């Protein structure tokens, strides 16, 4: 069963949903192994305006809802990147970093996405900064210099933009989104956070042959 996961590393509900996806991938006794492919959806790419303090507090309030629903840990205010003076909530750099790892070291893509999410949400680190993204890659055992060179390339800038464009072309406006790829047929399984049990039900329904 091939699944396409459309996400953004700086989307809080994607961070919450990661726990569900991990549980799904770890389930024993599945009729067929699950294969997960990553696509970056583009939550706030190419943002240039610094975030106002009031807006940071509003978004931080939304994170509390994600914590309540998923149990995922979040850094306490004001020890978040949101509350850094002049913080710009541009999700392109972190998305491009995931695409870079997905391209060069595909077996590490999911783990790297997790690590970037943890750095931003649980550790309060500013993952819009290339050096922080390189730190995360290095901590995952990836070669820092090779990552940094590829990350800064026009090839990776174009690749992440292609992800954003494809998600837009499919009409995906909210994240996370999970699509079942059945070869000639793509089936939207869910758009938004779900716990494991209802997600499993949605997958079972989506996998039924079209009548």
Number of C-alpha atoms within 10 A of each C-alpha: 14 15 20 19 21 23 27 29 30 25 21 27 24 24 28 25 25 21 16 20 18 12 13 17 13 12 10 9 7 11 7 8 13 14 11 19 17 20 23 28 31 29 22 15 18 13 13 11 11 14 17 15 14 10 12 19 15 11 12 21 12 12 22 17 14 20 16 11 15 19 12 19 17 21 18 13 14 13 14 19 23 26 19 17 11 13 18 19 22 21 22 25 21 27 30 25 31 30 25 26 23 19 15 14 13 16 11 18 21 17 14 25 27 17 19 27 25 21 20 24 27 17 17 21 21 22 27 21 12 16 13 17 27 21 15 21 24 14 13 14 9 18 12 17 12 12 19 18 11 18 23 15 11 9 12 21 19 12 16 24 19 15 20 22 15 15 20 13 10 8 9 17 14 17 23 26 22 25 21 20 20 14 7 5 10 13 15 17 22 19 15 13 22 19 16 16 10 11 18 15 11 15 19 11 11 19 14 8 7 6 3
